[in-house]
Amino acid sequence: MLSDVKRLTSMRLQVVLEPSEEGGYTIFVPSLPGCISEGENIDDALSNIHEAIELYLESTEDNFSLVEGAIIQEVVL
């Protein structure tokens, strides 16, 4: 199971901040489709997207299953 997999301690993702017509910012992660949030200012938006990313990745863990004998290896780009 994924719980047996060594968790990454850090991850680098690009985010895009767009000014909202209502004020504040909308923020999304291009590499994580559907991972989007917003905030009243840049700091709020960045804080909120951190939470959104954690929830996004947590939901992918729930759907993750391994075949017996699978090898898990970290790849650094």
N, CA, C and O atoms as a CHARMM CRD file, in Angstrom:
* protein
*
  308
    1    1 MET  N      0.83300  -1.18600   0.00000 PROA 1      0.00000
    2    1 MET  CA     0.00000   0.00000   0.00000 PROA 1      0.00000
    3    1 MET  C      0.87800   1.25000   0.00000 PROA 1      0.00000
    4    1 MET  O      2.07000   1.19200   0.30100 PROA 1      0.00000
    5    2 LEU  N      0.26500   2.37100  -0.34200 PROA 2      0.00000
    6    2 LEU  CA     0.99800   3.62000  -0.41500 PROA 2      0.00000
    7    2 LEU  C      1.53500   4.04300   0.94100 PROA 2      0.00000
    8    2 LEU  O      2.55100   4.73300   1.01300 PROA 2      0.00000
    9    3 SER  N      0.86800   3.64100   2.02100 PROA 3      0.00000
   10    3 SER  CA     1.34800   4.01100   3.34300 PROA 3      0.00000
   11    3 SER  C      2.73300   3.44000   3.60100 PROA 3      0.00000
   12    3 SER  O      3.45800   3.95500   4.45300 PROA 3      0.00000
   13    4 ASP  N      3.11800   2.38800   2.88500 PROA 4      0.00000
   14    4 ASP  CA     4.43700   1.79400   3.03400 PROA 4      0.00000
   15    4 ASP  C      5.48700   2.52600   2.20900 PROA 4      0.00000
   16    4 ASP  O      6.68100   2.26600   2.35800 PROA 4      0.00000
   17    5 VAL  N      5.06000   3.43300   1.34600 PROA 5      0.00000
   18    5 VAL  CA     5.95600   4.15200   0.45600 PROA 5      0.00000
   19    5 VAL  C      6.56700   5.33600   1.19700 PROA 5      0.00000
   20    5 VAL  O      5.87800   6.04600   1.92900 PROA 5      0.00000
   21    6 LYS  N      7.85700   5.53900   1.00000 PROA 6      0.00000
   22    6 LYS  CA     8.50800   6.69600   1.59000 PROA 6      0.00000
   23    6 LYS  C      7.91200   7.96200   0.98100 PROA 6      0.00000
   24    6 LYS  O      7.89300   8.12200  -0.23900 PROA 6      0.00000
   25    7 ARG  N      7.43100   8.85300   1.83200 PROA 7      0.00000
   26    7 ARG  CA     6.82400  10.09500   1.36000 PROA 7      0.00000
   27    7 ARG  C      7.91300  11.08800   0.96200 PROA 7      0.00000
   28    7 ARG  O      8.98300  11.12800   1.56800 PROA 7      0.00000
   29    8 LEU  N      7.63100  11.87500  -0.04700 PROA 8      0.00000
   30    8 LEU  CA     8.54600  12.94300  -0.42900 PROA 8      0.00000
   31    8 LEU  C      8.50300  14.02300   0.64100 PROA 8      0.00000
   32    8 LEU  O      7.43600  14.33800   1.16900 PROA 8      0.00000
   33    9 THR  N      9.64000  14.58100   0.95500 PROA 9      0.00000
   34    9 THR  CA     9.66800  15.62200   1.95900 PROA 9      0.00000
   35    9 THR  C      9.49900  17.00200   1.34500 PROA 9      0.00000
   36    9 THR  O      9.15000  17.95300   2.04400 PROA 9      0.00000
   37   10 SER  N      9.73900  17.11800   0.05800 PROA 10     0.00000
   38   10 SER  CA     9.52300  18.39700  -0.60500 PROA 10     0.00000
   39   10 SER  C      9.16600  18.15500  -2.06300 PROA 10     0.00000
   40   10 SER  O      9.51700  17.13100  -2.64900 PROA 10     0.00000
   41   11 MET  N      8.46900  19.10800  -2.62400 PROA 11     0.00000
   42   11 MET  CA     8.04400  19.02100  -4.01000 PROA 11     0.00000
   43   11 MET  C      8.02100  20.44700  -4.55800 PROA 11     0.00000
   44   11 MET  O      7.61000  21.37900  -3.86700 PROA 11     0.00000
   45   12 ARG  N      8.45200  20.60200  -5.76700 PROA 12     0.00000
   46   12 ARG  CA     8.43300  21.92200  -6.39300 PROA 12     0.00000
   47   12 ARG  C      7.38600  21.92200  -7.49100 PROA 12     0.00000
   48   12 ARG  O      7.44800  21.11800  -8.42100 PROA 12     0.00000
   49   13 LEU  N      6.43000  22.82500  -7.38000 PROA 13     0.00000
   50   13 LEU  CA     5.36600  22.95500  -8.37300 PROA 13     0.00000
   51   13 LEU  C      5.23200  24.41400  -8.75100 PROA 13     0.00000
   52   13 LEU  O      5.34200  25.29900  -7.90200 PROA 13     0.00000
   53   14 GLN  N      4.99400  24.65900 -10.01900 PROA 14     0.00000
   54   14 GLN  CA     4.70100  26.02500 -10.44100 PROA 14     0.00000
   55   14 GLN  C      3.22200  26.29800 -10.25200 PROA 14     0.00000
   56   14 GLN  O      2.38400  25.42900 -10.48900 PROA 14     0.00000
   57   15 VAL  N      2.90700  27.51100  -9.82400 PROA 15     0.00000
   58   15 VAL  CA     1.52200  27.94600  -9.68800 PROA 15     0.00000
   59   15 VAL  C      1.33300  29.21100 -10.51500 PROA 15     0.00000
   60   15 VAL  O      2.28300  29.94600 -10.78600 PROA 15     0.00000
   61   16 VAL  N      0.09500  29.44500 -10.90600 PROA 16     0.00000
   62   16 VAL  CA    -0.24300  30.64800 -11.66800 PROA 16     0.00000
   63   16 VAL  C     -1.23900  31.45400 -10.84500 PROA 16     0.00000
   64   16 VAL  O     -2.27400  30.93500 -10.42600 PROA 16     0.00000
   65   17 LEU  N     -0.92300  32.71300 -10.61900 PROA 17     0.00000
   66   17 LEU  CA    -1.80900  33.63800  -9.91500 PROA 17     0.00000
   67   17 LEU  C     -2.43200  34.57900 -10.93900 PROA 17     0.00000
   68   17 LEU  O     -1.72200  35.22500 -11.71100 PROA 17     0.00000
   69   18 GLU  N     -3.75000  34.65400 -10.94300 PROA 18     0.00000
   70   18 GLU  CA    -4.45400  35.55700 -11.84800 PROA 18     0.00000
   71   18 GLU  C     -5.32100  36.49300 -11.01500 PROA 18     0.00000
   72   18 GLU  O     -6.04100  36.04100 -10.12400 PROA 18     0.00000
   73   19 PRO  N     -5.25800  37.80100 -11.29800 PROA 19     0.00000
   74   19 PRO  CA    -6.13100  38.72000 -10.57500 PROA 19     0.00000
   75   19 PRO  C     -7.59800  38.40600 -10.88000 PROA 19     0.00000
   76   19 PRO  O     -7.95700  38.16200 -12.03100 PROA 19     0.00000
   77   20 SER  N     -8.43400  38.41300  -9.85300 PROA 20     0.00000
   78   20 SER  CA    -9.86400  38.16500 -10.01800 PROA 20     0.00000
   79   20 SER  C    -10.59100  39.48300 -10.23200 PROA 20     0.00000
   80   20 SER  O    -10.19800  40.51400  -9.68600 PROA 20     0.00000
   81   21 GLU  N    -11.65100  39.44600 -11.02700 PROA 21     0.00000
   82   21 GLU  CA   -12.44000  40.65000 -11.26700 PROA 21     0.00000
   83   21 GLU  C    -13.04200  41.18200  -9.97600 PROA 21     0.00000
   84   21 GLU  O    -13.20800  42.39200  -9.81600 PROA 21     0.00000
   85   22 GLU  N    -13.37600  40.27000  -9.04200 PROA 22     0.00000
   86   22 GLU  CA   -13.98800  40.65300  -7.77500 PROA 22     0.00000
   87   22 GLU  C    -12.95400  41.14200  -6.76500 PROA 22     0.00000
   88   22 GLU  O    -13.31900  41.58400  -5.67600 PROA 22     0.00000
   89   23 GLY  N    -11.68700  41.06900  -7.10600 PROA 23     0.00000
   90   23 GLY  CA   -10.59500  41.38800  -6.19300 PROA 23     0.00000
   91   23 GLY  C     -9.91300  40.10800  -5.75600 PROA 23     0.00000
   92   23 GLY  O    -10.48700  39.02500  -5.86500 PROA 23     0.00000
   93   24 GLY  N     -8.71600  40.22400  -5.27300 PROA 24     0.00000
   94   24 GLY  CA    -7.96300  39.05700  -4.85800 PROA 24     0.00000
   95   24 GLY  C     -7.38300  38.32000  -6.05100 PROA 24     0.00000
   96   24 GLY  O     -7.24600  38.86800  -7.14400 PROA 24     0.00000
   97   25 TYR  N     -7.04900  37.06800  -5.81000 PROA 25     0.00000
   98   25 TYR  CA    -6.39200  36.26700  -6.83500 PROA 25     0.00000
   99   25 TYR  C     -6.97600  34.86600  -6.90400 PROA 25     0.00000
  100   25 TYR  O     -7.37300  34.28700  -5.89300 PROA 25     0.00000
  101   26 THR  N     -7.01700  34.34300  -8.10700 PROA 26     0.00000
  102   26 THR  CA    -7.27300  32.92200  -8.32700 PROA 26     0.00000
  103   26 THR  C     -5.90400  32.30200  -8.58800 PROA 26     0.00000
  104   26 THR  O     -5.06600  32.89000  -9.27200 PROA 26     0.00000
  105   27 ILE  N     -5.68800  31.11500  -8.03800 PROA 27     0.00000
  106   27 ILE  CA    -4.38900  30.45900  -8.17400 PROA 27     0.00000
  107   27 ILE  C     -4.62000  28.99800  -8.55800 PROA 27     0.00000
  108   27 ILE  O     -5.49900  28.33400  -8.01000 PROA 27     0.00000
  109   28 PHE  N     -3.81400  28.50300  -9.51400 PROA 28     0.00000
  110   28 PHE  CA    -3.94900  27.10300  -9.90100 PROA 28     0.00000
  111   28 PHE  C     -2.58600  26.49600 -10.20200 PROA 28     0.00000
  112   28 PHE  O     -1.60000  27.20300 -10.40900 PROA 28     0.00000
  113   29 VAL  N     -2.55900  25.16800 -10.22000 PROA 29     0.00000
  114   29 VAL  CA    -1.33400  24.40600 -10.46300 PROA 29     0.00000
  115   29 VAL  C     -1.49400  23.71200 -11.81300 PROA 29     0.00000
  116   29 VAL  O     -2.23800  22.73600 -11.91000 PROA 29     0.00000
  117   30 PRO  N     -0.81800  24.18800 -12.85400 PROA 30     0.00000
  118   30 PRO  CA    -0.98600  23.59900 -14.18500 PROA 30     0.00000
  119   30 PRO  C     -0.70600  22.09600 -14.23500 PROA 30     0.00000
  120   30 PRO  O     -1.34700  21.37800 -15.00300 PROA 30     0.00000
  121   31 SER  N      0.22700  21.61700 -13.44100 PROA 31     0.00000
  122   31 SER  CA     0.57800  20.19400 -13.48900 PROA 31     0.00000
  123   31 SER  C     -0.38500  19.30700 -12.69400 PROA 31     0.00000
  124   31 SER  O     -0.27000  18.08200 -12.73900 PROA 31     0.00000
  125   32 LEU  N     -1.33000  19.91000 -11.96800 PROA 32     0.00000
  126   32 LEU  CA    -2.34300  19.16400 -11.20700 PROA 32     0.00000
  127   32 LEU  C     -3.72200  19.63000 -11.66500 PROA 32     0.00000
  128   32 LEU  O     -4.30200  20.52500 -11.05000 PROA 32     0.00000
  129   33 PRO  N     -4.25600  19.04200 -12.72900 PROA 33     0.00000
  130   33 PRO  CA    -5.53500  19.48700 -13.29100 PROA 33     0.00000
  131   33 PRO  C     -6.63800  19.56700 -12.23200 PROA 33     0.00000
  132   33 PRO  O     -6.87600  18.61400 -11.48900 PROA 33     0.00000
  133   34 GLY  N     -7.29600  20.71000 -12.18000 PROA 34     0.00000
  134   34 GLY  CA    -8.39100  20.89700 -11.23900 PROA 34     0.00000
  135   34 GLY  C     -7.96000  21.39000  -9.86900 PROA 34     0.00000
  136   34 GLY  O     -8.81100  21.65100  -9.01900 PROA 34     0.00000
  137   35 CYS  N     -6.66300  21.52400  -9.63300 PROA 35     0.00000
  138   35 CYS  CA    -6.16600  22.00900  -8.34900 PROA 35     0.00000
  139   35 CYS  C     -6.13500  23.53100  -8.41400 PROA 35     0.00000
  140   35 CYS  O     -5.24000  24.12800  -9.01100 PROA 35     0.00000
  141   36 ILE  N     -7.13800  24.14400  -7.78100 PROA 36     0.00000
  142   36 ILE  CA    -7.34700  25.58400  -7.88300 PROA 36     0.00000
  143   36 ILE  C     -7.80900  26.12800  -6.54200 PROA 36     0.00000
  144   36 ILE  O     -8.45800  25.42600  -5.76700 PROA 36     0.00000
  145   37 SER  N     -7.47500  27.37400  -6.27600 PROA 37     0.00000
  146   37 SER  CA    -7.92100  28.03600  -5.05300 PROA 37     0.00000
  147   37 SER  C     -7.95300  29.53800  -5.31500 PROA 37     0.00000
  148   37 SER  O     -7.80300  29.99100  -6.44900 PROA 37     0.00000
  149   38 GLU  N     -8.14900  30.28900  -4.25200 PROA 38     0.00000
  150   38 GLU  CA    -8.16600  31.74700  -4.37600 PROA 38     0.00000
  151   38 GLU  C     -7.79500  32.35600  -3.04600 PROA 38     0.00000
  152   38 GLU  O     -7.73100  31.66500  -2.03000 PROA 38     0.00000
  153   39 GLY  N     -7.55000  33.65600  -3.05700 PROA 39     0.00000
  154   39 GLY  CA    -7.23400  34.36900  -1.83600 PROA 39     0.00000
  155   39 GLY  C     -7.42100  35.85800  -2.02200 PROA 39     0.00000
  156   39 GLY  O     -7.41900  36.36000  -3.14600 PROA 39     0.00000
  157   40 GLU  N     -7.58300  36.55800  -0.91700 PROA 40     0.00000
  158   40 GLU  CA    -7.79700  38.00300  -0.96800 PROA 40     0.00000
  159   40 GLU  C     -6.53500  38.74500  -1.40600 PROA 40     0.00000
  160   40 GLU  O     -6.61200  39.84600  -1.95200 PROA 40     0.00000
  161   41 ASN  N     -5.37200  38.13500  -1.16200 PROA 41     0.00000
  162   41 ASN  CA    -4.10100  38.70400  -1.60800 PROA 41     0.00000
  163   41 ASN  C     -3.17100  37.55200  -1.98800 PROA 41     0.00000
  164   41 ASN  O     -3.54400  36.38500  -1.86800 PROA 41     0.00000
  165   42 ILE  N     -1.98000  37.87500  -2.43900 PROA 42     0.00000
  166   42 ILE  CA    -1.06200  36.83100  -2.91200 PROA 42     0.00000
  167   42 ILE  C     -0.71400  35.86200  -1.79200 PROA 42     0.00000
  168   42 ILE  O     -0.70500  34.65100  -2.01000 PROA 42     0.00000
  169   43 ASP  N     -0.42700  36.36800  -0.60300 PROA 43     0.00000
  170   43 ASP  CA    -0.06800  35.48900   0.51000 PROA 43     0.00000
  171   43 ASP  C     -1.20500  34.53500   0.85800 PROA 43     0.00000
  172   43 ASP  O     -0.97000  33.34900   1.09000 PROA 43     0.00000
  173   44 ASP  N     -2.43500  35.04200   0.89500 PROA 44     0.00000
  174   44 ASP  CA    -3.59800  34.17700   1.17000 PROA 44     0.00000
  175   44 ASP  C     -3.74600  33.11100   0.09200 PROA 44     0.00000
  176   44 ASP  O     -3.98500  31.94100   0.38900 PROA 44     0.00000
  177   45 ALA  N     -3.60200  33.52800  -1.15900 PROA 45     0.00000
  178   45 ALA  CA    -3.75400  32.58700  -2.27300 PROA 45     0.00000
  179   45 ALA  C     -2.69200  31.49000  -2.19700 PROA 45     0.00000
  180   45 ALA  O     -2.99700  30.31700  -2.41000 PROA 45     0.00000
  181   46 LEU  N     -1.45400  31.86300  -1.89600 PROA 46     0.00000
  182   46 LEU  CA    -0.38100  30.86800  -1.78400 PROA 46     0.00000
  183   46 LEU  C     -0.62300  29.91900  -0.61700 PROA 46     0.00000
  184   46 LEU  O     -0.38700  28.71700  -0.73600 PROA 46     0.00000
  185   47 SER  N     -1.08100  30.44000   0.48500 PROA 47     0.00000
  186   47 SER  CA    -1.40500  29.59700   1.63500 PROA 47     0.00000
  187   47 SER  C     -2.53600  28.63100   1.29600 PROA 47     0.00000
  188   47 SER  O     -2.47900  27.44800   1.63300 PROA 47     0.00000
  189   48 ASN  N     -3.55800  29.14800   0.62800 PROA 48     0.00000
  190   48 ASN  CA    -4.70700  28.31200   0.26700 PROA 48     0.00000
  191   48 ASN  C     -4.34800  27.24200  -0.75500 PROA 48     0.00000
  192   48 ASN  O     -4.88700  26.13600  -0.70600 PROA 48     0.00000
  193   49 ILE  N     -3.44000  27.55800  -1.68600 PROA 49     0.00000
  194   49 ILE  CA    -3.08800  26.55000  -2.68700 PROA 49     0.00000
  195   49 ILE  C     -2.25300  25.43600  -2.05800 PROA 49     0.00000
  196   49 ILE  O     -2.29700  24.29500  -2.51800 PROA 49     0.00000
  197   50 HSD  N     -1.49900  25.75500  -1.01800 PROA 50     0.00000
  198   50 HSD  CA    -0.76500  24.69500  -0.30800 PROA 50     0.00000
  199   50 HSD  C     -1.74400  23.65300   0.22000 PROA 50     0.00000
  200   50 HSD  O     -1.53400  22.44900   0.06600 PROA 50     0.00000
  201   51 GLU  N     -2.81000  24.13000   0.84100 PROA 51     0.00000
  202   51 GLU  CA    -3.82900  23.21500   1.36800 PROA 51     0.00000
  203   51 GLU  C     -4.50400  22.44300   0.23300 PROA 51     0.00000
  204   51 GLU  O     -4.74300  21.24100   0.34900 PROA 51     0.00000
  205   52 ALA  N     -4.80700  23.13600  -0.85700 PROA 52     0.00000
  206   52 ALA  CA    -5.45400  22.48600  -1.99800 PROA 52     0.00000
  207   52 ALA  C     -4.55700  21.40200  -2.59200 PROA 52     0.00000
  208   52 ALA  O     -5.04400  20.33900  -2.97800 PROA 52     0.00000
  209   53 ILE  N     -3.26200  21.66100  -2.66800 PROA 53     0.00000
  210   53 ILE  CA    -2.31600  20.67200  -3.20200 PROA 53     0.00000
  211   53 ILE  C     -2.27600  19.44400  -2.30100 PROA 53     0.00000
  212   53 ILE  O     -2.30700  18.31200  -2.78400 PROA 53     0.00000
  213   54 GLU  N     -2.20700  19.67100  -0.98700 PROA 54     0.00000
  214   54 GLU  CA    -2.19000  18.54300  -0.05100 PROA 54     0.00000
  215   54 GLU  C     -3.44700  17.68800  -0.20300 PROA 54     0.00000
  216   54 GLU  O     -3.36100  16.46000  -0.23200 PROA 54     0.00000
  217   55 LEU  N     -4.60600  18.32400  -0.30000 PROA 55     0.00000
  218   55 LEU  CA    -5.85800  17.58400  -0.46800 PROA 55     0.00000
  219   55 LEU  C     -5.89400  16.86100  -1.81000 PROA 55     0.00000
  220   55 LEU  O     -6.35800  15.72400  -1.89300 PROA 55     0.00000
  221   56 TYR  N     -5.40800  17.51600  -2.85500 PROA 56     0.00000
  222   56 TYR  CA    -5.36100  16.91000  -4.18600 PROA 56     0.00000
  223   56 TYR  C     -4.51400  15.64600  -4.16800 PROA 56     0.00000
  224   56 TYR  O     -4.93500  14.60000  -4.66200 PROA 56     0.00000
  225   57 LEU  N     -3.31200  15.74900  -3.59400 PROA 57     0.00000
  226   57 LEU  CA    -2.40600  14.60300  -3.56700 PROA 57     0.00000
  227   57 LEU  C     -2.91200  13.51500  -2.63800 PROA 57     0.00000
  228   57 LEU  O     -2.71100  12.33100  -2.90900 PROA 57     0.00000
  229   58 GLU  N     -3.55800  13.89100  -1.55700 PROA 58     0.00000
  230   58 GLU  CA    -4.13600  12.91200  -0.64200 PROA 58     0.00000
  231   58 GLU  C     -5.20900  12.08600  -1.34800 PROA 58     0.00000
  232   58 GLU  O     -5.29800  10.87500  -1.14500 PROA 58     0.00000
  233   59 SER  N     -6.01700  12.73600  -2.17300 PROA 59     0.00000
  234   59 SER  CA    -7.07600  12.00400  -2.87200 PROA 59     0.00000
  235   59 SER  C     -6.50300  11.03800  -3.89700 PROA 59     0.00000
  236   59 SER  O     -7.11700  10.00600  -4.17000 PROA 59     0.00000
  237   60 THR  N     -5.33800  11.34500  -4.47500 PROA 60     0.00000
  238   60 THR  CA    -4.73400  10.41000  -5.42200 PROA 60     0.00000
  239   60 THR  C     -4.16100   9.20600  -4.69800 PROA 60     0.00000
  240   60 THR  O     -4.10100   8.11500  -5.26400 PROA 60     0.00000
  241   61 GLU  N     -3.73300   9.39200  -3.43500 PROA 61     0.00000
  242   61 GLU  CA    -3.22000   8.27100  -2.64300 PROA 61     0.00000
  243   61 GLU  C     -4.31100   7.23300  -2.40100 PROA 61     0.00000
  244   61 GLU  O     -4.03900   6.03200  -2.39300 PROA 61     0.00000
  245   62 ASP  N     -5.54800   7.69500  -2.20400 PROA 62     0.00000
  246   62 ASP  CA    -6.65100   6.78400  -1.93600 PROA 62     0.00000
  247   62 ASP  C     -6.92400   5.85100  -3.11900 PROA 62     0.00000
  248   62 ASP  O     -7.43800   4.74700  -2.93600 PROA 62     0.00000
  249   63 ASN  N     -6.58300   6.29300  -4.31800 PROA 63     0.00000
  250   63 ASN  CA    -6.83600   5.51000  -5.51700 PROA 63     0.00000
  251   63 ASN  C     -5.59600   4.74100  -5.98200 PROA 63     0.00000
  252   63 ASN  O     -5.59600   4.14900  -7.06100 PROA 63     0.00000
  253   64 PHE  N     -4.56600   4.75400  -5.18200 PROA 64     0.00000
  254   64 PHE  CA    -3.28800   4.16800  -5.55200 PROA 64     0.00000
  255   64 PHE  C     -3.21000   2.74400  -5.02100 PROA 64     0.00000
  256   64 PHE  O     -3.39000   2.52200  -3.82300 PROA 64     0.00000
  257   65 SER  N     -2.94800   1.79200  -5.88100 PROA 65     0.00000
  258   65 SER  CA    -2.73700   0.42100  -5.42300 PROA 65     0.00000
  259   65 SER  C     -1.53000  -0.14900  -6.15400 PROA 65     0.00000
  260   65 SER  O     -1.24600   0.20400  -7.29800 PROA 65     0.00000
  261   66 LEU  N     -0.84100  -1.02300  -5.47400 PROA 66     0.00000
  262   66 LEU  CA     0.37100  -1.60700  -6.03200 PROA 66     0.00000
  263   66 LEU  C      0.19000  -3.09200  -6.27300 PROA 66     0.00000
  264   66 LEU  O     -0.47700  -3.78700  -5.50700 PROA 66     0.00000
  265   67 VAL  N      0.78800  -3.55700  -7.33400 PROA 67     0.00000
  266   67 VAL  CA     0.83200  -4.98100  -7.62500 PROA 67     0.00000
  267   67 VAL  C      1.92700  -5.57400  -6.74100 PROA 67     0.00000
  268   67 VAL  O      2.97000  -4.95200  -6.53600 PROA 67     0.00000
  269   68 GLU  N      1.69000  -6.75700  -6.22600 PROA 68     0.00000
  270   68 GLU  CA     2.69800  -7.40000  -5.39300 PROA 68     0.00000
  271   68 GLU  C      4.00200  -7.50800  -6.16200 PROA 68     0.00000
  272   68 GLU  O      4.01300  -7.90600  -7.32600 PROA 68     0.00000
  273   69 GLY  N      5.09200  -7.15600  -5.51500 PROA 69     0.00000
  274   69 GLY  CA     6.40800  -7.19900  -6.14600 PROA 69     0.00000
  275   69 GLY  C      6.78800  -5.90000  -6.83800 PROA 69     0.00000
  276   69 GLY  O      7.87000  -5.80100  -7.41700 PROA 69     0.00000
  277   70 ALA  N      5.90800  -4.90100  -6.78500 PROA 70     0.00000
  278   70 ALA  CA     6.20400  -3.62100  -7.43000 PROA 70     0.00000
  279   70 ALA  C      7.40200  -2.96700  -6.75200 PROA 70     0.00000
  280   70 ALA  O      7.60800  -3.11500  -5.54800 PROA 70     0.00000
  281   71 ILE  N      8.17500  -2.25400  -7.53200 PROA 71     0.00000
  282   71 ILE  CA     9.33500  -1.52800  -7.02100 PROA 71     0.00000
  283   71 ILE  C      8.99800  -0.04200  -7.07500 PROA 71     0.00000
  284   71 ILE  O      8.54700   0.46900  -8.10000 PROA 71     0.00000
  285   72 ILE  N      9.22000   0.62900  -5.97700 PROA 72     0.00000
  286   72 ILE  CA     8.95900   2.06600  -5.90200 PROA 72     0.00000
  287   72 ILE  C     10.29100   2.77000  -5.83700 PROA 72     0.00000
  288   72 ILE  O     11.13100   2.45800  -4.99400 PROA 72     0.00000
  289   73 GLN  N     10.48300   3.72600  -6.73600 PROA 73     0.00000
  290   73 GLN  CA    11.73500   4.44000  -6.79400 PROA 73     0.00000
  291   73 GLN  C     11.44400   5.90800  -7.03200 PROA 73     0.00000
  292   73 GLN  O     10.54700   6.25000  -7.80200 PROA 73     0.00000
  293   74 GLU  N     12.19400   6.77200  -6.37800 PROA 74     0.00000
  294   74 GLU  CA    12.02900   8.21600  -6.55300 PROA 74     0.00000
  295   74 GLU  C     12.86900   8.67200  -7.73800 PROA 74     0.00000
  296   74 GLU  O     14.01900   8.25600  -7.88500 PROA 74     0.00000
  297   75 VAL  N     12.30500   9.51300  -8.57300 PROA 75     0.00000
  298   75 VAL  CA    12.99500  10.05500  -9.73000 PROA 75     0.00000
  299   75 VAL  C     13.11700  11.56000  -9.54200 PROA 75     0.00000
  300   75 VAL  O     12.12300  12.23700  -9.28000 PROA 75     0.00000
  301   76 VAL  N     14.30800  12.07500  -9.67100 PROA 76     0.00000
  302   76 VAL  CA    14.54400  13.50200  -9.51700 PROA 76     0.00000
  303   76 VAL  C     14.84300  14.07900 -10.89100 PROA 76     0.00000
  304   76 VAL  O     15.72200  13.59400 -11.60400 PROA 76     0.00000
  305   77 LEU  N     14.10900  15.11000 -11.24900 PROA 77     0.00000
  306   77 LEU  CA    14.32900  15.75900 -12.54600 PROA 77     0.00000
  307   77 LEU  C     15.13000  17.01700 -12.36800 PROA 77     0.00000
  308   77 LEU  O     15.42000  17.70800 -13.34500 PROA 77     0.00000
